[in-house]
Amino acid sequence: MKRTLLLCFFILSGIILGAMIASLCAGVPALAWLAFSKSISFHPVLDLSVVSLDLACTMGISVAQIITIALAIFCYNKTNLR
């Protein structure tokens, strides 16, 4: 249980740190490639003519986030928690 929570913490911190790095590097021409991102979206709609259900889910990921998630998983593997 501890290891699962620690993995979630490392991945979540990698996502947040990567988003911060990407936003900081967006204005620097030499580091702008770290801010390059793509969005993935899922948009199901259920229309029953009386009730309409619309659910939208969008996730954007940048190069900096991919790098920091990989570093977070590497750091997780280096921890010696039993």
C-alpha positions in Angstrom: 0.0 0.0 0.0 2.8 2.4 0.9 4.6 1.7 -2.4 1.4 2.4 -4.4 0.8 5.7 -2.7 4.5 6.6 -3.2 4.2 5.8 -6.9 1.1 8.0 -7.2 2.9 10.8 -5.3 5.9 10.6 -7.6 3.8 10.6 -10.8 1.6 13.4 -9.6 4.6 15.5 -8.6 6.1 14.8 -12.0 3.0 16.0 -13.8 2.8 19.2 -11.7 6.5 19.9 -12.0 6.4 19.3 -15.7 3.5 21.7 -16.2 5.4 24.4 -14.3 8.5 23.8 -16.3 6.5 23.9 -19.6 4.8 27.2 -18.6 8.2 28.8 -17.6 9.9 27.6 -20.8 7.2 28.8 -23.2 8.6 32.3 -23.4 12.2 31.2 -23.9 13.0 30.6 -27.6 15.7 28.0 -27.0 13.5 26.0 -24.6 10.1 26.5 -26.3 10.2 22.8 -27.4 9.6 21.8 -23.8 6.2 23.6 -23.9 5.0 21.8 -27.0 1.8 20.0 -26.1 -1.1 18.0 -27.5 -4.5 17.6 -26.2 -6.5 14.4 -26.0 -10.3 14.7 -25.6 -13.2 12.4 -25.1 -16.7 13.8 -25.5 -19.6 11.3 -25.3 -23.2 12.6 -25.6 -26.4 10.9 -24.7 -29.5 12.5 -26.1 -32.9 11.0 -25.1 -35.0 14.0 -26.4 -36.1 14.7 -22.9 -32.8 14.6 -21.1 -29.4 15.2 -22.6 -26.2 14.1 -20.9 -23.0 15.6 -22.1 -19.7 14.6 -20.6 -16.4 16.1 -21.7 -12.9 15.0 -20.6 -9.8 16.7 -22.0 -6.1 16.0 -21.1 -3.2 18.0 -22.3 0.4 16.7 -22.0 3.6 18.5 -22.9 7.2 17.3 -23.6 8.3 18.6 -20.2 5.7 16.6 -18.4 6.7 13.4 -20.3 10.3 14.0 -19.2 9.5 14.7 -15.6 7.1 11.7 -15.3 9.9 9.5 -16.6 12.3 11.0 -14.0 9.7 10.5 -11.3 9.3 6.8 -12.2 13.1 6.5 -12.2 13.3 8.1 -8.8 10.6 5.8 -7.5 12.5 2.8 -8.7 15.6 4.1 -6.8 13.7 4.4 -3.5 14.3 1.5 -1.1 10.9 1.3 0.7 9.8 -2.1 2.0 
